């Protein structure tokens, strides 16, 4: 039979042994949105961008306007992947600084 002795200071160095009780409900996480390279997603991005632009105090820059038009044209031509890439870039450009 092996006896093991633990010194009292060992518990102090180990930190707390009891953690806080678990909450009844986990914190809410934002709903995940599944996106695909489809014409529907192109349209959703375009509508989102239009809402941002219409609520802005200033008109969009020439670069934003050009990328938006190019992205929409690519989506309309059946090339959603490059169109979505440009529309996403527009969203990044329209994001307020520090966000």
Number of C-alpha atoms within 10 A of each C-alpha: 3 4 5 6 6 8 8 8 8 9 11 10 8 8 8 8 7 6 6 5 6 7 7 6 6 7 7 6 6 6 6 6 6 6 9 12 15 16 20 13 16 26 17 12 20 22 12 13 18 13 11 14 14 11 10 11 7 8 11 17 10 9 11 19 13 14 18 24 16 16 27 23 14 19 25 14 11 12 17 23 17 16 27 25 15 22 26 19 15 22 17 13 14 16 10 7 7 4 5
